[in-house]
Amino acid sequence: MSKLIATIKNIQSVDNLNIVTFDFNNILLKMMSLDLSKDIEVGKKVSLNVKPTSVAIGKNFSGELSYSNKINSTILSIENGQLLSSIKLSSNESIFESIITVESASRMNLKVGDKIIALIKASELSISEILI
């Protein structure tokens, strides 16, 4: 699991569906959640989890996508296995991981130092811990 530290900025609720907006180093992230805990409040700092397999990568991308979360990042390292590539990403001193196929990493010609966009669906973020 990759962890991102963020502050809750807004909570929108309809019935038991919630869209929570976070400030992650001046980047707005959104999480879709059912049945939000009463401890989750605007202003609290939290640790967010995202599975590395849920982090897509865009390179030289322009256009619109339905992904709520787009994080400008730099590739720190690439480890290729037989089928999958583990790609360490950095954004504003936060480090997280993306796991994509070796075929995709090769097709995109990914290299250490490349500037990319990490893409995360709102349904793939979760709060793991309330920090303050």
N, C-alpha and C positions, 0 to 999 in steps of 0.2 A: 504494500500500500504506500502510495505517495501521500505526504501530508503538506498542507498549505495552511499557513496561519493568516486569519482574516478577521475583520470586525463586522458584526451584523449591522447593516445600514437600514434595512426595511423588511417588513414582513407583510405580505398580502395573503389573506385567507378567505376562502369561500368553502363553507361546510368544513370538511376535514382535509381539503387540499390547500397546501401552502406553497407560495413562491417566496423564498428568502433571498435577499440581495446582500452581498458581502463586499467589503472593500479589501481587496488583496493588493497591497502596495499600489494604491491608486488605480487599480483595474477592477471594474465591477464584475463580480461573478454571481450567478444565480443557481439556486438549488430548488428542485421540485421535491416536495415531501408530503407524505400523508401523516396525520396525527402528530403534530409537532409537540415536543415536551414544553411544559409551562416554564421551564428554566431558560428557554431560548428567547432572548429579549434584545431589542435594538440597543446597540452600544456595547454588547458583550463581545469579547475576543474569543475566538474559537479555533480549534484545529479541524480542518476539513480533510476528509479522506477521498481519494480517487484511485481506483485500480489502474495500474499501468496499462493494462489492455484496453482501458476505456479512454485513453488519451490518443487522439488521432493527430497527425502532423500534416500541416500545409506548408508548401514551399513555393515561393514566387506566386502566391495566391492573390487574386483580386476578384471581388465579387461578393455576393451575399450567400450566406448559409443559414440554416435554421439553428445551428449550434448557438446556445446562449453564451457560452464561455470561450473567448478567444484570448489567448495569452501569448504576447510576443516573447519569444524565448531564443536562447542560443544553445546549440548542441555542445555539450561538454565532453561526451564520450559516446562511442558506439561499440557495442560488443555483439558480434555476429555469431549465432549458433548455426545449426544445420537448417533450421526452419524459421527461427525468430531472431529479431534484433532487439537488444535492450539499449535504449537511447536515453542517456542522462541529459536533462534539460535544466537550464538556469534562467530565472526571471527575477530581477531585482533581489539578488542574493538568496533566493529560495531555489532549492534543487528538488526536482521531481523526475519521474521516469515515464517513458512511453515504450510499450512493447508492440512492435509491428512485425510483419513478415520480412524476412531477408529479401525476398523478391521486391517488396515495396521500397525498402531502403535502397536497394540497388537501382531500381527504376527511377527513383527520385534523386539519385546520385548524392545522397546525404554525406556530409563531411563534418568533422569537428570544426566548430567555429561558425557553421552556417546559422543564419538568422531564419527562424521558422515561426509558424504560428501553431501553438498547441490548442487543440479543439476538444472541448469536453461538454457533453450534453448535460443539461440541468438535472436530469434524472440520475446521473452517474456520480454526483457529488453527495457526500453525507457528512454530517457533523459527528466527529468522534469524541470530542471533549470540549467542555467549556473551560477556558483558561482564566478569564476574569470578567 
